[in-house]
Amino acid sequence: MALQRYGYIVKAADLEVIKHQAHIKSEQFQMMVAGVGSVDEAILAAQEMLTREVQLIELCGGFSGADEDKIRDAINDRVPLGRVQYSDEERDRLTRELA
């Protein structure tokens, strides 16, 4: 089955799961985006996405491996869960450019 319902969770200190949500929808694809300020809010967002039958969830690079594990456990591993990661070179660049 082709990917039709995709979830993405982005984390930043001043985002709130209730206020910061977006949907992109076409005839064949739907993307749900949730902005969160904490792992606990990410869990809520992921659980809500499951009620909307997402087929997979991706986390932004602001989440750690431990955060990913907590979220996976909270959703009982019901859908694939991934996390954006950067190479060592790109992490160095991010540190330089976003400092």
Protein Blocks (a to p, Z undefined) as FASTA:
>chain_A
ZZfbdcdddddfkbcfklmccddddfkbccdddddfbfklmmmmmmmmmmnopabdcddf
kbcfklmmmmmmmnoomaccddddddfklmmmmmmmmZZ
